[in-house]
Amino acid sequence: MTDDRLISTSQLCERYGRSPDTLLRWQKQRGFPRPVIQGGHGAESRWRESDIKAWEDRQTRAA
């Protein structure tokens, strides 16, 4: 079993310098991973760090 760290919406926004709306747009248009824990009622969504790194690797190879 892997110990996969979870990253919050605000951490991803800071990481990329983008808004939460951009993350949603990337999910629809660029294959950005979906969160494993969906936020709501003031809670933030969470993504697996390994999913984010895999997506970043695909973006680098496609460039």
mmCIF file of the N, C-alpha and C atoms, coordinates in Angstrom:
data_MODEL
# 
_entry.id   MODEL 
# 
loop_
_atom_site.group_PDB 
_atom_site.id 
_atom_site.type_symbol 
_atom_site.label_atom_id 
_atom_site.label_alt_id 
_atom_site.label_comp_id 
_atom_site.label_asym_id 
_atom_site.label_entity_id 
_atom_site.label_seq_id 
_atom_site.pdbx_PDB_ins_code 
_atom_site.Cartn_x 
_atom_site.Cartn_y 
_atom_site.Cartn_z 
_atom_site.occupancy 
_atom_site.B_iso_or_equiv 
_atom_site.pdbx_formal_charge 
_atom_site.auth_seq_id 
_atom_site.auth_comp_id 
_atom_site.auth_asym_id 
_atom_site.auth_atom_id 
_atom_site.pdbx_PDB_model_num 
ATOM 1   N N  . MET A 1 1  ? 0.849   -1.189 0.000   1.00 0.00 ? 1  MET A N  1 
ATOM 2   C CA . MET A 1 1  ? 0.000   0.000  0.000   1.00 0.00 ? 1  MET A CA 1 
ATOM 3   C C  . MET A 1 1  ? 0.892   1.250  0.000   1.00 0.00 ? 1  MET A C  1 
ATOM 4   N N  . THR A 1 2  ? 0.546   2.210  -0.802  1.00 0.00 ? 2  THR A N  1 
ATOM 5   C CA . THR A 1 2  ? 1.337   3.439  -0.861  1.00 0.00 ? 2  THR A CA 1 
ATOM 6   C C  . THR A 1 2  ? 0.754   4.480  0.085   1.00 0.00 ? 2  THR A C  1 
ATOM 7   N N  . ASP A 1 3  ? 1.614   5.308  0.587   1.00 0.00 ? 3  ASP A N  1 
ATOM 8   C CA . ASP A 1 3  ? 1.200   6.419  1.444   1.00 0.00 ? 3  ASP A CA 1 
ATOM 9   C C  . ASP A 1 3  ? 1.131   7.655  0.560   1.00 0.00 ? 3  ASP A C  1 
ATOM 10  N N  . ASP A 1 4  ? -0.001  7.830  -0.116  1.00 0.00 ? 4  ASP A N  1 
ATOM 11  C CA . ASP A 1 4  ? -0.147  8.906  -1.100  1.00 0.00 ? 4  ASP A CA 1 
ATOM 12  C C  . ASP A 1 4  ? -0.719  10.149 -0.441  1.00 0.00 ? 4  ASP A C  1 
ATOM 13  N N  . ARG A 1 5  ? 0.051   11.216 -0.500  1.00 0.00 ? 5  ARG A N  1 
ATOM 14  C CA . ARG A 1 5  ? -0.350  12.491 0.092   1.00 0.00 ? 5  ARG A CA 1 
ATOM 15  C C  . ARG A 1 5  ? -1.498  13.101 -0.696  1.00 0.00 ? 5  ARG A C  1 
ATOM 16  N N  . LEU A 1 6  ? -2.387  13.781 0.014   1.00 0.00 ? 6  LEU A N  1 
ATOM 17  C CA . LEU A 1 6  ? -3.500  14.481 -0.627  1.00 0.00 ? 6  LEU A CA 1 
ATOM 18  C C  . LEU A 1 6  ? -3.196  15.970 -0.682  1.00 0.00 ? 6  LEU A C  1 
ATOM 19  N N  . ILE A 1 7  ? -3.585  16.595 -1.783  1.00 0.00 ? 7  ILE A N  1 
ATOM 20  C CA . ILE A 1 7  ? -3.348  18.020 -2.017  1.00 0.00 ? 7  ILE A CA 1 
ATOM 21  C C  . ILE A 1 7  ? -4.703  18.710 -2.107  1.00 0.00 ? 7  ILE A C  1 
ATOM 22  N N  . SER A 1 8  ? -4.854  19.837 -1.427  1.00 0.00 ? 8  SER A N  1 
ATOM 23  C CA . SER A 1 8  ? -6.121  20.578 -1.415  1.00 0.00 ? 8  SER A CA 1 
ATOM 24  C C  . SER A 1 8  ? -6.238  21.496 -2.635  1.00 0.00 ? 8  SER A C  1 
ATOM 25  N N  . THR A 1 9  ? -7.448  21.961 -2.851  1.00 0.00 ? 9  THR A N  1 
ATOM 26  C CA . THR A 1 9  ? -7.716  22.908 -3.931  1.00 0.00 ? 9  THR A CA 1 
ATOM 27  C C  . THR A 1 9  ? -6.830  24.142 -3.799  1.00 0.00 ? 9  THR A C  1 
ATOM 28  N N  . SER A 1 10 ? -6.751  24.700 -2.602  1.00 0.00 ? 10 SER A N  1 
ATOM 29  C CA . SER A 1 10 ? -5.953  25.927 -2.422  1.00 0.00 ? 10 SER A CA 1 
ATOM 30  C C  . SER A 1 10 ? -4.469  25.670 -2.691  1.00 0.00 ? 10 SER A C  1 
ATOM 31  N N  . GLN A 1 11 ? -3.980  24.480 -2.335  1.00 0.00 ? 11 GLN A N  1 
ATOM 32  C CA . GLN A 1 11 ? -2.578  24.161 -2.617  1.00 0.00 ? 11 GLN A CA 1 
ATOM 33  C C  . GLN A 1 11 ? -2.329  24.064 -4.119  1.00 0.00 ? 11 GLN A C  1 
ATOM 34  N N  . LEU A 1 12 ? -3.285  23.463 -4.848  1.00 0.00 ? 12 LEU A N  1 
ATOM 35  C CA . LEU A 1 12 ? -3.134  23.375 -6.304  1.00 0.00 ? 12 LEU A CA 1 
ATOM 36  C C  . LEU A 1 12 ? -3.220  24.749 -6.956  1.00 0.00 ? 12 LEU A C  1 
ATOM 37  N N  . CYS A 1 13 ? -4.121  25.584 -6.472  1.00 0.00 ? 13 CYS A N  1 
ATOM 38  C CA . CYS A 1 13 ? -4.239  26.937 -7.019  1.00 0.00 ? 13 CYS A CA 1 
ATOM 39  C C  . CYS A 1 13 ? -2.944  27.710 -6.816  1.00 0.00 ? 13 CYS A C  1 
ATOM 40  N N  . GLU A 1 14 ? -2.339  27.551 -5.668  1.00 0.00 ? 14 GLU A N  1 
ATOM 41  C CA . GLU A 1 14 ? -1.065  28.216 -5.396  1.00 0.00 ? 14 GLU A CA 1 
ATOM 42  C C  . GLU A 1 14 ? 0.044   27.618 -6.265  1.00 0.00 ? 14 GLU A C  1 
ATOM 43  N N  . ARG A 1 15 ? 0.041   26.314 -6.409  1.00 0.00 ? 15 ARG A N  1 
ATOM 44  C CA . ARG A 1 15 ? 1.061   25.613 -7.189  1.00 0.00 ? 15 ARG A CA 1 
ATOM 45  C C  . ARG A 1 15 ? 1.079   26.097 -8.638  1.00 0.00 ? 15 ARG A C  1 
ATOM 46  N N  . TYR A 1 16 ? -0.104  26.279 -9.223  1.00 0.00 ? 16 TYR A N  1 
ATOM 47  C CA . TYR A 1 16 ? -0.200  26.664 -10.635 1.00 0.00 ? 16 TYR A CA 1 
ATOM 48  C C  . TYR A 1 16 ? -0.469  28.146 -10.849 1.00 0.00 ? 16 TYR A C  1 
ATOM 49  N N  . GLY A 1 17 ? -0.769  28.891 -9.792  1.00 0.00 ? 17 GLY A N  1 
ATOM 50  C CA . GLY A 1 17 ? -1.101  30.301 -9.948  1.00 0.00 ? 17 GLY A CA 1 
ATOM 51  C C  . GLY A 1 17 ? -2.408  30.496 -10.694 1.00 0.00 ? 17 GLY A C  1 
ATOM 52  N N  . ARG A 1 18 ? -3.363  29.588 -10.454 1.00 0.00 ? 18 ARG A N  1 
ATOM 53  C CA . ARG A 1 18 ? -4.649  29.612 -11.138 1.00 0.00 ? 18 ARG A CA 1 
ATOM 54  C C  . ARG A 1 18 ? -5.788  29.529 -10.133 1.00 0.00 ? 18 ARG A C  1 
ATOM 55  N N  . SER A 1 19 ? -7.006  29.761 -10.599 1.00 0.00 ? 19 SER A N  1 
ATOM 56  C CA . SER A 1 19 ? -8.190  29.742 -9.744  1.00 0.00 ? 19 SER A CA 1 
ATOM 57  C C  . SER A 1 19 ? -8.823  28.351 -9.724  1.00 0.00 ? 19 SER A C  1 
ATOM 58  N N  . PRO A 1 20 ? -9.712  28.103 -8.762  1.00 0.00 ? 20 PRO A N  1 
ATOM 59  C CA . PRO A 1 20 ? -10.449 26.837 -8.763  1.00 0.00 ? 20 PRO A CA 1 
ATOM 60  C C  . PRO A 1 20 ? -11.259 26.629 -10.047 1.00 0.00 ? 20 PRO A C  1 
ATOM 61  N N  . ASP A 1 21 ? -11.770 27.714 -10.631 1.00 0.00 ? 21 ASP A N  1 
ATOM 62  C CA . ASP A 1 21 ? -12.504 27.596 -11.892 1.00 0.00 ? 21 ASP A CA 1 
ATOM 63  C C  . ASP A 1 21 ? -11.610 27.048 -13.007 1.00 0.00 ? 21 ASP A C  1 
ATOM 64  N N  . THR A 1 22 ? -10.342 27.439 -13.002 1.00 0.00 ? 22 THR A N  1 
ATOM 65  C CA . THR A 1 22 ? -9.408  26.928 -14.004 1.00 0.00 ? 22 THR A CA 1 
ATOM 66  C C  . THR A 1 22 ? -9.197  25.433 -13.826 1.00 0.00 ? 22 THR A C  1 
ATOM 67  N N  . LEU A 1 23 ? -9.098  24.973 -12.579 1.00 0.00 ? 23 LEU A N  1 
ATOM 68  C CA . LEU A 1 23 ? -8.938  23.537 -12.342 1.00 0.00 ? 23 LEU A CA 1 
ATOM 69  C C  . LEU A 1 23 ? -10.136 22.767 -12.907 1.00 0.00 ? 23 LEU A C  1 
ATOM 70  N N  . LEU A 1 24 ? -11.333 23.300 -12.720 1.00 0.00 ? 24 LEU A N  1 
ATOM 71  C CA . LEU A 1 24 ? -12.532 22.658 -13.273 1.00 0.00 ? 24 LEU A CA 1 
ATOM 72  C C  . LEU A 1 24 ? -12.490 22.643 -14.800 1.00 0.00 ? 24 LEU A C  1 
ATOM 73  N N  . ARG A 1 25 ? -12.072 23.736 -15.379 1.00 0.00 ? 25 ARG A N  1 
ATOM 74  C CA . ARG A 1 25 ? -11.970 23.823 -16.844 1.00 0.00 ? 25 ARG A CA 1 
ATOM 75  C C  . ARG A 1 25 ? -10.937 22.816 -17.360 1.00 0.00 ? 25 ARG A C  1 
ATOM 76  N N  . TRP A 1 26 ? -9.803  22.698 -16.661 1.00 0.00 ? 26 TRP A N  1 
ATOM 77  C CA . TRP A 1 26 ? -8.780  21.729 -17.053 1.00 0.00 ? 26 TRP A CA 1 
ATOM 78  C C  . TRP A 1 26 ? -9.317  20.302 -16.983 1.00 0.00 ? 26 TRP A C  1 
ATOM 79  N N  . GLN A 1 27 ? -10.172 20.026 -15.995 1.00 0.00 ? 27 GLN A N  1 
ATOM 80  C CA . GLN A 1 27 ? -10.757 18.684 -15.897 1.00 0.00 ? 27 GLN A CA 1 
ATOM 81  C C  . GLN A 1 27 ? -11.560 18.369 -17.150 1.00 0.00 ? 27 GLN A C  1 
ATOM 82  N N  . LYS A 1 28 ? -12.297 19.335 -17.640 1.00 0.00 ? 28 LYS A N  1 
ATOM 83  C CA . LYS A 1 28 ? -13.149 19.134 -18.809 1.00 0.00 ? 28 LYS A CA 1 
ATOM 84  C C  . LYS A 1 28 ? -12.363 19.132 -20.115 1.00 0.00 ? 28 LYS A C  1 
ATOM 85  N N  . GLN A 1 29 ? -11.322 19.966 -20.215 1.00 0.00 ? 29 GLN A N  1 
ATOM 86  C CA . GLN A 1 29 ? -10.652 20.180 -21.491 1.00 0.00 ? 29 GLN A CA 1 
ATOM 87  C C  . GLN A 1 29 ? -9.280  19.530 -21.613 1.00 0.00 ? 29 GLN A C  1 
ATOM 88  N N  . ARG A 1 30 ? -8.598  19.290 -20.491 1.00 0.00 ? 30 ARG A N  1 
ATOM 89  C CA . ARG A 1 30 ? -7.199  18.861 -20.575 1.00 0.00 ? 30 ARG A CA 1 
ATOM 90  C C  . ARG A 1 30 ? -6.901  17.576 -19.809 1.00 0.00 ? 30 ARG A C  1 
ATOM 91  N N  . GLY A 1 31 ? -7.945  16.888 -19.364 1.00 0.00 ? 31 GLY A N  1 
ATOM 92  C CA . GLY A 1 31 ? -7.732  15.623 -18.684 1.00 0.00 ? 31 GLY A CA 1 
ATOM 93  C C  . GLY A 1 31 ? -7.162  15.732 -17.289 1.00 0.00 ? 31 GLY A C  1 
ATOM 94  N N  . PHE A 1 32 ? -7.323  16.901 -16.656 1.00 0.00 ? 32 PHE A N  1 
ATOM 95  C CA . PHE A 1 32 ? -6.850  17.077 -15.288 1.00 0.00 ? 32 PHE A CA 1 
ATOM 96  C C  . PHE A 1 32 ? -7.584  16.096 -14.383 1.00 0.00 ? 32 PHE A C  1 
ATOM 97  N N  . PRO A 1 33 ? -6.896  15.480 -13.419 1.00 0.00 ? 33 PRO A N  1 
ATOM 98  C CA . PRO A 1 33 ? -7.544  14.479 -12.559 1.00 0.00 ? 33 PRO A CA 1 
ATOM 99  C C  . PRO A 1 33 ? -8.726  15.049 -11.783 1.00 0.00 ? 33 PRO A C  1 
ATOM 100 N N  . ARG A 1 34 ? -9.650  14.187 -11.484 1.00 0.00 ? 34 ARG A N  1 
ATOM 101 C CA . ARG A 1 34 ? -10.771 14.554 -10.619 1.00 0.00 ? 34 ARG A CA 1 
ATOM 102 C C  . ARG A 1 34 ? -10.331 14.351 -9.176  1.00 0.00 ? 34 ARG A C  1 
ATOM 103 N N  . PRO A 1 35 ? -10.889 15.121 -8.263  1.00 0.00 ? 35 PRO A N  1 
ATOM 104 C CA . PRO A 1 35 ? -10.521 14.941 -6.848  1.00 0.00 ? 35 PRO A CA 1 
ATOM 105 C C  . PRO A 1 35 ? -11.009 13.598 -6.326  1.00 0.00 ? 35 PRO A C  1 
ATOM 106 N N  . VAL A 1 36 ? -10.261 13.036 -5.376  1.00 0.00 ? 36 VAL A N  1 
ATOM 107 C CA . VAL A 1 36 ? -10.679 11.784 -4.748  1.00 0.00 ? 36 VAL A CA 1 
ATOM 108 C C  . VAL A 1 36 ? -11.628 12.051 -3.588  1.00 0.00 ? 36 VAL A C  1 
ATOM 109 N N  . ILE A 1 37 ? -11.567 13.263 -3.042  1.00 0.00 ? 37 ILE A N  1 
ATOM 110 C CA . ILE A 1 37 ? -12.506 13.707 -2.007  1.00 0.00 ? 37 ILE A CA 1 
ATOM 111 C C  . ILE A 1 37 ? -13.121 15.003 -2.507  1.00 0.00 ? 37 ILE A C  1 
ATOM 112 N N  . GLN A 1 38 ? -14.407 14.974 -2.732  1.00 0.00 ? 38 GLN A N  1 
ATOM 113 C CA . GLN A 1 38 ? -15.103 16.148 -3.252  1.00 0.00 ? 38 GLN A CA 1 
ATOM 114 C C  . GLN A 1 38 ? -15.449 17.084 -2.108  1.00 0.00 ? 38 GLN A C  1 
ATOM 115 N N  . GLY A 1 39 ? -15.092 18.347 -2.239  1.00 0.00 ? 39 GLY A N  1 
ATOM 116 C CA . GLY A 1 39 ? -15.405 19.342 -1.218  1.00 0.00 ? 39 GLY A CA 1 
ATOM 117 C C  . GLY A 1 39 ? -16.865 19.754 -1.281  1.00 0.00 ? 39 GLY A C  1 
ATOM 118 N N  . GLY A 1 40 ? -17.253 20.512 -0.315  1.00 0.00 ? 40 GLY A N  1 
ATOM 119 C CA . GLY A 1 40 ? -18.616 21.021 -0.272  1.00 0.00 ? 40 GLY A CA 1 
ATOM 120 C C  . GLY A 1 40 ? -18.877 21.647 1.077   1.00 0.00 ? 40 GLY A C  1 
ATOM 121 N N  . HIS A 1 41 ? -19.816 22.561 1.124   1.00 0.00 ? 41 HIS A N  1 
ATOM 122 C CA . HIS A 1 41 ? -20.167 23.237 2.382   1.00 0.00 ? 41 HIS A CA 1 
ATOM 123 C C  . HIS A 1 41 ? -18.931 23.816 3.072   1.00 0.00 ? 41 HIS A C  1 
ATOM 124 N N  . GLY A 1 42 ? -18.089 24.470 2.299   1.00 0.00 ? 42 GLY A N  1 
ATOM 125 C CA . GLY A 1 42 ? -16.912 25.137 2.846   1.00 0.00 ? 42 GLY A CA 1 
ATOM 126 C C  . GLY A 1 42 ? -15.668 24.268 2.914   1.00 0.00 ? 42 GLY A C  1 
ATOM 127 N N  . ALA A 1 43 ? -15.792 22.971 2.635   1.00 0.00 ? 43 ALA A N  1 
ATOM 128 C CA . ALA A 1 43 ? -14.624 22.076 2.652   1.00 0.00 ? 43 ALA A CA 1 
ATOM 129 C C  . ALA A 1 43 ? -13.972 22.069 1.266   1.00 0.00 ? 43 ALA A C  1 
ATOM 130 N N  . GLU A 1 44 ? -12.675 21.891 1.247   1.00 0.00 ? 44 GLU A N  1 
ATOM 131 C CA . GLU A 1 44 ? -11.947 21.853 -0.019  1.00 0.00 ? 44 GLU A CA 1 
ATOM 132 C C  . GLU A 1 44 ? -11.875 20.423 -0.548  1.00 0.00 ? 44 GLU A C  1 
ATOM 133 N N  . SER A 1 45 ? -11.829 20.304 -1.856  1.00 0.00 ? 45 SER A N  1 
ATOM 134 C CA . SER A 1 45 ? -11.597 19.007 -2.486  1.00 0.00 ? 45 SER A CA 1 
ATOM 135 C C  . SER A 1 45 ? -10.148 18.611 -2.270  1.00 0.00 ? 45 SER A C  1 
ATOM 136 N N  . ARG A 1 46 ? -9.867  17.330 -2.447  1.00 0.00 ? 46 ARG A N  1 
ATOM 137 C CA . ARG A 1 46 ? -8.507  16.805 -2.290  1.00 0.00 ? 46 ARG A CA 1 
ATOM 138 C C  . ARG A 1 46 ? -8.171  15.898 -3.471  1.00 0.00 ? 46 ARG A C  1 
ATOM 139 N N  . TRP A 1 47 ? -6.919  16.017 -3.929  1.00 0.00 ? 47 TRP A N  1 
ATOM 140 C CA . TRP A 1 47 ? -6.401  15.209 -5.030  1.00 0.00 ? 47 TRP A CA 1 
ATOM 141 C C  . TRP A 1 47 ? -5.224  14.390 -4.537  1.00 0.00 ? 47 TRP A C  1 
ATOM 142 N N  . ARG A 1 48 ? -5.040  13.202 -5.130  1.00 0.00 ? 48 ARG A N  1 
ATOM 143 C CA . ARG A 1 48 ? -3.835  12.415 -4.845  1.00 0.00 ? 48 ARG A CA 1 
ATOM 144 C C  . ARG A 1 48 ? -2.651  13.089 -5.530  1.00 0.00 ? 48 ARG A C  1 
ATOM 145 N N  . GLU A 1 49 ? -1.586  13.247 -4.784  1.00 0.00 ? 49 GLU A N  1 
ATOM 146 C CA . GLU A 1 49 ? -0.385  13.851 -5.346  1.00 0.00 ? 49 GLU A CA 1 
ATOM 147 C C  . GLU A 1 49 ? 0.134   13.033 -6.535  1.00 0.00 ? 49 GLU A C  1 
ATOM 148 N N  . SER A 1 50 ? 0.034   11.720 -6.463  1.00 0.00 ? 50 SER A N  1 
ATOM 149 C CA . SER A 1 50 ? 0.516   10.873 -7.566  1.00 0.00 ? 50 SER A CA 1 
ATOM 150 C C  . SER A 1 50 ? -0.294  11.119 -8.844  1.00 0.00 ? 50 SER A C  1 
ATOM 151 N N  . ASP A 1 51 ? -1.609  11.364 -8.722  1.00 0.00 ? 51 ASP A N  1 
ATOM 152 C CA . ASP A 1 51 ? -2.434  11.676 -9.900  1.00 0.00 ? 51 ASP A CA 1 
ATOM 153 C C  . ASP A 1 51 ? -2.005  12.993 -10.527 1.00 0.00 ? 51 ASP A C  1 
ATOM 154 N N  . ILE A 1 52 ? -1.715  13.977 -9.679  1.00 0.00 ? 52 ILE A N  1 
ATOM 155 C CA . ILE A 1 52 ? -1.284  15.298 -10.167 1.00 0.00 ? 52 ILE A CA 1 
ATOM 156 C C  . ILE A 1 52 ? 0.064   15.182 -10.872 1.00 0.00 ? 52 ILE A C  1 
ATOM 157 N N  . LYS A 1 53 ? 1.010   14.451 -10.265 1.00 0.00 ? 53 LYS A N  1 
ATOM 158 C CA . LYS A 1 53 ? 2.333   14.296 -10.881 1.00 0.00 ? 53 LYS A CA 1 
ATOM 159 C C  . LYS A 1 53 ? 2.235   13.561 -12.215 1.00 0.00 ? 53 LYS A C  1 
ATOM 160 N N  . ALA A 1 54 ? 1.380   12.547 -12.293 1.00 0.00 ? 54 ALA A N  1 
ATOM 161 C CA . ALA A 1 54 ? 1.202   11.817 -13.551 1.00 0.00 ? 54 ALA A CA 1 
ATOM 162 C C  . ALA A 1 54 ? 0.643   12.748 -14.626 1.00 0.00 ? 54 ALA A C  1 
ATOM 163 N N  . TRP A 1 55 ? -0.324  13.598 -14.266 1.00 0.00 ? 55 TRP A N  1 
ATOM 164 C CA . TRP A 1 55 ? -0.886  14.557 -15.217 1.00 0.00 ? 55 TRP A CA 1 
ATOM 165 C C  . TRP A 1 55 ? 0.194   15.537 -15.681 1.00 0.00 ? 55 TRP A C  1 
ATOM 166 N N  . GLU A 1 56 ? 0.999   16.048 -14.743 1.00 0.00 ? 56 GLU A N  1 
ATOM 167 C CA . GLU A 1 56 ? 2.076   16.973 -15.099 1.00 0.00 ? 56 GLU A CA 1 
ATOM 168 C C  . GLU A 1 56 ? 3.065   16.304 -16.067 1.00 0.00 ? 56 GLU A C  1 
ATOM 169 N N  . ASP A 1 57 ? 3.388   15.025 -15.807 1.00 0.00 ? 57 ASP A N  1 
ATOM 170 C CA . ASP A 1 57 ? 4.291   14.302 -16.707 1.00 0.00 ? 57 ASP A CA 1 
ATOM 171 C C  . ASP A 1 57 ? 3.708   14.187 -18.103 1.00 0.00 ? 57 ASP A C  1 
ATOM 172 N N  . ARG A 1 58 ? 2.405   13.903 -18.201 1.00 0.00 ? 58 ARG A N  1 
ATOM 173 C CA . ARG A 1 58 ? 1.757   13.816 -19.522 1.00 0.00 ? 58 ARG A CA 1 
ATOM 174 C C  . ARG A 1 58 ? 1.795   15.163 -20.232 1.00 0.00 ? 58 ARG A C  1 
ATOM 175 N N  . GLN A 1 59 ? 1.618   16.256 -19.484 1.00 0.00 ? 59 GLN A N  1 
ATOM 176 C CA . GLN A 1 59 ? 1.650   17.594 -20.099 1.00 0.00 ? 59 GLN A CA 1 
ATOM 177 C C  . GLN A 1 59 ? 3.051   17.899 -20.629 1.00 0.00 ? 59 GLN A C  1 
ATOM 178 N N  . THR A 1 60 ? 4.062   17.496 -19.895 1.00 0.00 ? 60 THR A N  1 
ATOM 179 C CA . THR A 1 60 ? 5.448   17.742 -20.300 1.00 0.00 ? 60 THR A CA 1 
ATOM 180 C C  . THR A 1 60 ? 5.780   16.967 -21.567 1.00 0.00 ? 60 THR A C  1 
ATOM 181 N N  . ARG A 1 61 ? 5.341   15.696 -21.614 1.00 0.00 ? 61 ARG A N  1 
ATOM 182 C CA . ARG A 1 61 ? 5.618   14.872 -22.798 1.00 0.00 ? 61 ARG A CA 1 
ATOM 183 C C  . ARG A 1 61 ? 4.868   15.378 -24.032 1.00 0.00 ? 61 ARG A C  1 
ATOM 184 N N  . ALA A 1 62 ? 3.686   15.937 -23.828 1.00 0.00 ? 62 ALA A N  1 
ATOM 185 C CA . ALA A 1 62 ? 2.864   16.416 -24.949 1.00 0.00 ? 62 ALA A CA 1 
ATOM 186 C C  . ALA A 1 62 ? 3.382   17.742 -25.509 1.00 0.00 ? 62 ALA A C  1 
ATOM 187 N N  . ALA A 1 63 ? 4.151   18.464 -24.712 1.00 0.00 ? 63 ALA A N  1 
ATOM 188 C CA . ALA A 1 63 ? 4.631   19.792 -25.131 1.00 0.00 ? 63 ALA A CA 1 
ATOM 189 C C  . ALA A 1 63 ? 5.755   19.705 -26.136 1.00 0.00 ? 63 ALA A C  1 
# 
